[in-house]
Amino acid sequence: MQAWYAFLTGPALWATFIIFLGGLVIRLTFLYGLSRERDRVFYNHMDWTWGLKSILHWLIPWGSASMRLQPVFSFVFIVFHVGLLAVPLFLSAHNILWDRAFGVSLWSMSDAWADALTMVVLACGVFLLIRRLVRPEVRILTTAWDYTLLGLTLTPFVTGFLAYHQWGPYEWLMILHVLSAEVLLVLIPFTKLGHMVLFFFTRAFIGFEMGARRGARAW
C-alpha cells in the first residue's frame, strides 16, 4: 500500500503535471492555429481593452447581465469554482507535497477552513447535479459524460474529506484521493474542463467581436 502511495505522489505526480501542462499547450496551439485559419476576421479588430473588459465582467460576481438574471445559480457557480481552486492550492497537506515534489510552498489555510470549504464545494456539486436533473433546458443538453465529469471533479473532495476524518479505510481512501485528482488533471486539457483556461480566450474573442467590431457590450 505504501509503495502505491509513494508511486502516486512521486513519478505519477510528475507525469500528471507533464500531461496536464503539455496537453494545455498542445490544445491552445491547435485552437489558435484553427482560429487563424477559419476566423481571421477576429484578428482584424483585436482590441484588448474590450477583451479585458469582457473577461473581467465575467470574473466579477454578478458583473454580467447573464449572472444577474440567475443570481442563485451564479452564487453557487462562483463559490463552487473558488472552492475548487482554493482547497487544492492552499490546503496545508498539499503544500507539503508541493514543497517535496517541486520545492514550492504556498500560503496554507487552516484545516478547519479547508474542511468547511470542502463541504461547501460538495454542497454546490449536489446543487449543480440536481439542477441538471430538474431543469429541462439544462437536462436536454447534459450527456452521461457531463455527469461523469462532475462526479470525477467531486471525488477528490469526498475521498479527502473522508480520509481526513478517518471515516473508512484510510490508506485506500488516500490512494483513491490522489489517483482521482491525478486522473482529473490529466483529463482537463482534453475535455470540457479545459474551460478553466479556454474561458479567458473565448471571453476575449467575444469582447473583440461585440465591442471592437460592433460597439456593444459583451456582458
Disulfide bonds with the S-S distance in Angstrom:
none
